[in-house]
Amino acid sequence: MDRYCRICWNTENWRRPSGDAQRYEQGTFVATHGFGHEEWLLNPEWEIDGYRYGFLQPINKARGKLEDTVFSVSLYTRRPDGDREAVAILNNLYVPRKAELQSVKREYRRRGWLDQMGDDLQSLNIRRKAIESAPVDSFVNVRLQSTDVKVFDPRPEIVPGHALTTTSFRYIPYKWDGGFAAIEGSQPKRTTGKMGRRPKSEETRPRRAIGATEINPQHSRLQNELKKLLDESGKSVSYEENNVDLVVRDGIETVFYEIKMALTVKGCIREAVGQLLEYTHFPDLQLASKLVVVGSPAPDDKEREYLRHLRALYHIPLYYAQFEQTTKILGPEI
């Protein structure tokens, strides 16, 4: 691991600005402007020639040294309660030269992505000009491939004793120097049996972010694109029937598709299962013969095993299919 980079707090999985971080920071760009340019960093919708582009404030702090280099980054964030947690590992991150960044911003404008970013800001009552007029190296400053993104789910807490817990809160690219405890393979903080028996505090306090429950523009775009693809199969496809994102019938079986925007397959399943069971069975029905969770993350071996285990253990016809948003391809059901 070459660098640790802080990103601002976000409850939209860093796919679009959420408007939360401003309440928890002082004296930063986020505190002043209400958003951070890194809040689109993990949006899988936008790729140019197989690459994603994004922004990391710490990289600009050392841009002169880092330009035209490749390294790995561990992303972490500071929670509203003040503790830090790991978000993702970005392998093979490249810091492009300015000419490439200028070309990327023009391409964002041409493809309408810059307008979408403006819409995201406008939904938070932030002026569109804040992103449209941003200097090119404050718009995007890093490049990577989707296969080099490893998201933590759940997010490990950076425990006391780790070097990041004794540093300042600044957005700078801390070096890996052998003194930082490894993040990969660590687990979220767990309570002991004794601690678990204590009554929970009844005071109001911030909690760790969970997946958004509202329908956001990215969800709607994915839903529209998926319907267009399923329509080509010649089957009957309907929107929002009994609250299901998409219902497909072919005269033999009925399939419910539920779209989720989590950053991992496990997260998509977690958010979708309760809804799908209710939609097909409440109060004593059997409306669907197959339940398919759709998301943009690619499944790993453990997630494939998890789905097989759920089907075998509970006899639920539950599957996951990846919808690759750049190629508009729906992967096989697993």
C-alpha positions as CSV (number, residue, x, y, z in Angstrom):
1,M,0.0,0.0,0.0
2,D,1.6,3.3,-1.1
3,R,-0.7,6.1,0.2
4,Y,-3.6,6.7,2.6
5,C,-6.0,9.3,1.4
6,R,-9.0,10.8,3.3
7,I,-12.3,11.3,1.5
8,C,-15.2,13.3,3.0
9,W,-18.1,11.6,4.7
10,N,-20.8,10.5,2.3
11,T,-24.1,8.6,2.7
12,E,-24.6,8.0,-1.1
13,N,-21.7,5.5,-1.3
14,W,-19.6,8.2,-3.1
15,R,-21.7,7.9,-6.2
16,R,-22.9,11.5,-5.9
17,P,-22.8,14.2,-3.2
18,S,-25.0,13.6,-0.2
19,G,-24.8,16.9,1.6
20,D,-23.8,15.4,4.9
21,A,-20.1,16.2,5.3
22,Q,-20.5,19.9,5.6
23,R,-22.0,19.5,9.1
24,Y,-19.0,17.6,10.4
25,E,-16.0,19.7,9.0
26,Q,-14.6,23.1,9.6
27,G,-12.2,25.1,7.5
28,T,-12.2,22.7,4.5
29,F,-13.5,22.9,1.0
30,V,-16.5,20.7,1.9
31,A,-17.3,23.0,4.9
32,T,-17.3,26.1,2.7
33,H,-18.9,24.7,-0.5
34,G,-21.2,22.0,0.8
35,F,-19.7,19.2,-1.3
36,G,-16.4,17.5,-2.2
37,H,-15.3,16.7,-5.7
38,E,-14.4,13.2,-4.5
39,E,-18.1,12.5,-3.9
40,W,-18.5,11.0,-7.4
41,L,-15.3,8.9,-7.0
42,L,-17.0,5.5,-6.8
43,N,-19.7,6.1,-9.4
44,P,-19.4,3.2,-11.9
45,E,-21.5,4.8,-14.6
46,W,-18.8,6.8,-16.3
47,E,-15.9,5.2,-18.1
48,I,-13.8,6.5,-21.0
49,D,-11.9,3.9,-23.0
50,G,-12.1,1.5,-20.1
51,Y,-11.0,3.9,-17.4
52,R,-12.7,5.7,-14.6
53,Y,-11.7,9.2,-13.6
54,G,-12.2,10.8,-10.2
55,F,-10.8,13.3,-7.7
56,L,-8.8,13.0,-4.5
57,Q,-8.0,16.1,-2.6
58,P,-4.9,14.7,-1.0
59,I,-3.4,14.0,-4.5
60,N,-3.5,17.7,-5.3
61,K,-1.5,18.4,-2.2
62,A,1.5,16.5,-3.7
63,R,0.6,16.7,-7.4
64,G,4.1,17.8,-8.5
65,K,5.6,14.6,-7.1
66,L,2.8,12.2,-8.0
67,E,2.0,13.3,-11.6
68,D,2.6,10.5,-14.2
69,T,3.1,7.9,-11.4
70,V,1.2,4.7,-10.5
71,F,0.6,3.6,-6.9
72,S,-2.1,2.1,-4.7
73,V,-4.3,4.1,-2.3
74,S,-6.3,3.1,0.8
75,L,-9.3,5.4,1.2
76,Y,-10.6,6.2,4.6
77,T,-13.1,8.6,6.0
78,R,-13.9,10.3,9.2
79,R,-17.3,9.4,10.6
80,P,-19.7,11.9,12.2
81,D,-18.7,10.4,15.6
82,G,-15.1,11.3,14.9
83,D,-13.8,7.8,14.4
84,R,-12.1,6.8,11.1
85,E,-13.0,3.8,9.0
86,A,-11.5,2.3,5.8
87,V,-13.6,2.7,2.6
88,A,-11.8,1.0,-0.3
89,I,-8.5,0.0,-1.8
90,L,-7.7,1.6,-5.2
91,N,-4.9,-0.4,-6.9
92,N,-2.8,0.9,-9.8
93,L,-4.0,4.4,-9.4
94,Y,-2.5,6.8,-12.0
95,V,-2.1,10.5,-11.8
96,P,-2.5,11.9,-15.3
97,R,-0.9,15.0,-16.8
98,K,-2.9,18.1,-17.2
99,A,-3.5,17.7,-20.9
100,E,-5.3,14.4,-20.3
101,L,-7.4,15.9,-17.5
102,Q,-8.5,18.8,-19.9
103,S,-9.5,16.2,-22.5
104,V,-11.5,14.3,-19.9
105,K,-13.4,17.3,-18.8
106,R,-14.3,18.1,-22.4
107,E,-15.5,14.5,-22.8
108,Y,-17.6,14.7,-19.6
109,R,-19.2,17.8,-21.0
110,R,-19.8,16.2,-24.4
111,R,-21.4,13.1,-22.9
112,G,-23.7,15.0,-20.6
113,W,-22.0,13.8,-17.4
114,L,-21.1,17.3,-16.4
115,D,-24.8,18.3,-16.6
116,Q,-25.6,15.3,-14.4
117,M,-23.1,16.4,-11.8
118,G,-24.7,19.9,-11.9
119,D,-28.1,18.2,-11.3
120,D,-26.7,16.4,-8.3
121,L,-25.5,19.7,-6.8
122,Q,-28.7,21.5,-7.6
123,S,-30.7,18.8,-5.7
124,L,-28.7,19.9,-2.6
125,N,-29.3,23.6,-3.3
126,I,-25.7,24.1,-4.4
127,R,-25.1,26.2,-7.5
128,R,-24.2,24.2,-10.7
129,K,-21.4,26.6,-11.4
130,A,-19.5,25.1,-8.5
131,I,-18.7,22.0,-10.6
132,E,-19.0,23.5,-14.1
133,S,-16.3,26.2,-13.4
134,A,-14.0,24.0,-11.4
135,P,-10.3,24.1,-12.5
136,V,-9.5,20.9,-14.4
137,D,-7.3,19.5,-11.8
138,S,-9.9,20.1,-9.1
139,F,-12.5,18.3,-11.3
140,V,-10.6,15.0,-11.8
141,N,-7.1,14.2,-11.0
142,V,-6.8,10.4,-10.9
143,R,-7.4,7.5,-13.3
144,L,-8.1,3.8,-12.6
145,Q,-9.9,0.7,-13.9
146,S,-13.0,-0.7,-12.2
147,T,-11.3,-4.1,-11.6
148,D,-8.7,-2.2,-9.4
149,V,-11.4,-1.0,-7.0
150,K,-11.8,-3.1,-3.8
151,V,-14.6,-1.8,-1.5
152,F,-14.8,-2.9,2.1
153,D,-18.2,-4.2,3.2
154,P,-18.6,-3.8,6.1
155,R,-16.1,-1.0,6.6
156,P,-13.3,-1.8,9.1
157,E,-12.8,0.8,11.8
158,I,-9.3,2.1,12.0
159,V,-8.5,1.1,15.5
160,P,-6.5,3.0,18.2
161,G,-2.8,2.5,17.6
162,H,-3.0,2.8,13.9
163,A,-1.0,5.8,12.6
164,L,-4.0,7.3,11.0
165,T,-5.7,7.7,14.5
166,T,-2.8,10.0,15.6
167,T,-2.5,12.2,12.5
168,S,-4.3,15.4,11.9
169,F,-7.6,15.5,10.0
170,R,-6.0,17.1,7.0
171,Y,-6.5,15.9,3.4
172,I,-3.0,14.8,2.6
173,P,-1.6,11.6,1.0
174,Y,0.0,9.9,4.0
175,K,2.8,7.6,2.9
176,W,3.1,4.0,3.6
177,D,6.3,3.8,5.6
178,G,6.0,0.4,7.2
179,G,4.6,1.9,10.4
180,F,1.0,1.9,9.3
181,A,-0.9,-1.2,10.3
182,A,-2.4,-3.0,7.3
183,I,-6.0,-2.4,6.5
184,E,-6.6,-5.3,4.1
185,G,-8.0,-8.3,5.9
186,S,-9.0,-6.4,9.0
187,Q,-12.5,-6.7,10.5
188,P,-15.0,-4.2,11.9
189,K,-14.7,-3.6,15.6
190,R,-16.6,-6.2,17.5
191,T,-17.9,-6.1,21.1
192,T,-17.1,-8.8,23.6
193,G,-19.9,-10.8,25.1
194,K,-19.7,-8.7,28.3
195,M,-20.0,-5.5,26.4
196,G,-22.8,-6.9,24.3
197,R,-24.9,-7.3,27.5
198,R,-24.8,-3.6,28.4
199,P,-27.9,-1.6,27.7
200,K,-27.5,0.6,24.7
201,S,-27.2,4.3,25.1
202,E,-30.5,6.2,24.5
203,E,-28.7,9.4,23.6
204,T,-29.1,10.9,20.1
205,R,-25.9,10.2,18.2
206,P,-24.9,9.8,14.5
207,R,-24.7,6.2,13.2
208,R,-22.7,4.6,10.5
209,A,-24.2,5.1,7.0
210,I,-26.4,2.5,5.5
211,G,-27.6,2.3,1.9
212,A,-29.9,5.0,0.7
213,T,-33.5,4.1,0.5
214,E,-34.7,6.8,-1.8
215,I,-34.8,6.5,-5.6
216,N,-32.0,8.5,-6.9
217,P,-31.2,9.6,-10.5
218,Q,-28.6,6.8,-11.0
219,H,-31.1,4.2,-9.9
220,S,-33.6,5.6,-12.4
221,R,-31.1,5.6,-15.2
222,L,-30.1,2.0,-14.5
223,Q,-33.8,1.0,-14.3
224,N,-34.5,2.6,-17.7
225,E,-31.5,1.0,-19.3
226,L,-32.3,-2.4,-17.9
227,K,-35.9,-2.2,-19.1
228,K,-34.8,-1.3,-22.6
229,L,-32.5,-4.4,-22.6
230,L,-35.2,-6.7,-21.2
231,D,-37.7,-5.4,-23.7
232,E,-35.5,-6.7,-26.5
233,S,-36.1,-10.3,-25.2
234,G,-39.7,-10.1,-26.4
235,K,-41.0,-10.8,-22.9
236,S,-43.6,-8.7,-21.1
237,V,-41.8,-6.1,-19.0
238,S,-43.5,-3.7,-16.6
239,Y,-42.3,-0.9,-14.4
240,E,-43.0,-0.5,-10.6
241,E,-45.7,-3.2,-10.6
242,N,-46.6,-3.6,-6.9
243,N,-43.5,-1.6,-6.1
244,V,-41.1,-4.0,-7.9
245,D,-38.5,-2.2,-10.0
246,L,-39.1,-4.5,-13.0
247,V,-41.4,-7.5,-13.5
248,V,-40.8,-9.8,-16.5
249,R,-43.3,-12.5,-17.7
250,D,-42.9,-14.9,-20.5
251,G,-46.1,-17.0,-20.0
252,I,-44.2,-19.6,-18.0
253,E,-42.5,-17.8,-15.2
254,T,-42.6,-14.4,-13.5
255,V,-39.3,-12.8,-12.5
256,F,-38.9,-9.8,-10.1
257,Y,-35.9,-7.6,-10.7
258,E,-34.9,-5.3,-7.8
259,I,-32.1,-2.8,-8.5
260,K,-29.7,-1.7,-5.8
261,M,-26.9,0.9,-5.8
262,A,-24.6,-0.6,-3.1
263,L,-20.9,-0.8,-3.7
264,T,-20.7,-4.5,-3.3
265,V,-22.8,-7.5,-4.3
266,K,-23.3,-8.4,-0.7
267,G,-24.6,-4.9,0.0
268,C,-27.0,-5.1,-2.9
269,I,-28.4,-8.4,-1.6
270,R,-28.7,-7.1,1.9
271,E,-30.8,-4.1,0.7
272,A,-33.0,-6.1,-1.7
273,V,-33.9,-9.4,0.1
274,G,-36.5,-8.0,2.5
275,Q,-38.2,-6.1,-0.3
276,L,-38.3,-9.0,-2.7
277,L,-39.7,-11.4,-0.1
278,E,-42.4,-9.0,0.8
279,Y,-43.3,-8.2,-2.8
280,T,-43.7,-11.8,-3.8
281,H,-45.2,-13.3,-0.6
282,F,-47.1,-10.8,1.4
283,P,-49.5,-11.8,3.0
284,D,-49.6,-15.4,1.8
285,L,-48.8,-15.3,-1.9
286,Q,-46.3,-16.7,-4.4
287,L,-46.2,-14.0,-7.1
288,A,-42.7,-14.6,-8.5
289,S,-40.9,-17.8,-9.5
290,K,-37.5,-16.1,-9.5
291,L,-36.1,-13.1,-7.6
292,V,-33.1,-11.3,-9.1
293,V,-31.1,-8.6,-7.5
294,V,-29.4,-6.3,-10.0
295,G,-26.4,-4.1,-9.3
296,S,-23.3,-2.7,-10.9
297,P,-20.6,-4.5,-8.8
298,A,-19.0,-7.7,-10.1
299,P,-19.4,-10.7,-7.8
300,D,-16.4,-12.4,-6.2
301,D,-16.1,-16.0,-5.2
302,K,-17.3,-15.5,-1.7
303,E,-20.4,-13.7,-2.9
304,R,-21.2,-16.5,-5.4
305,E,-20.8,-19.0,-2.6
306,Y,-23.1,-17.0,-0.4
307,L,-25.9,-17.0,-2.9
308,R,-25.6,-20.7,-3.5
309,H,-25.7,-21.2,0.3
310,L,-28.8,-19.1,0.7
311,R,-30.6,-21.0,-2.1
312,A,-29.7,-24.4,-0.7
313,L,-30.4,-23.5,2.9
314,Y,-33.7,-21.6,2.5
315,H,-34.9,-22.9,-0.9
316,I,-35.3,-19.3,-2.1
317,P,-35.0,-18.7,-5.8
318,L,-32.7,-15.7,-5.2
319,Y,-30.1,-14.7,-7.8
320,Y,-27.8,-11.7,-8.6
321,A,-27.0,-10.3,-12.0
322,Q,-24.4,-7.6,-12.7
323,F,-25.5,-4.8,-15.0
324,E,-22.4,-3.3,-16.5
325,Q,-23.4,0.3,-16.9
326,T,-20.8,1.3,-19.5
327,T,-21.4,-1.6,-21.9
328,K,-25.1,-1.9,-21.0
329,I,-24.7,-5.7,-20.7
330,L,-26.6,-7.8,-18.1
331,G,-24.4,-10.5,-16.8
332,P,-25.5,-14.1,-16.0
333,E,-27.6,-14.8,-13.0
334,I,-25.5,-16.4,-10.2
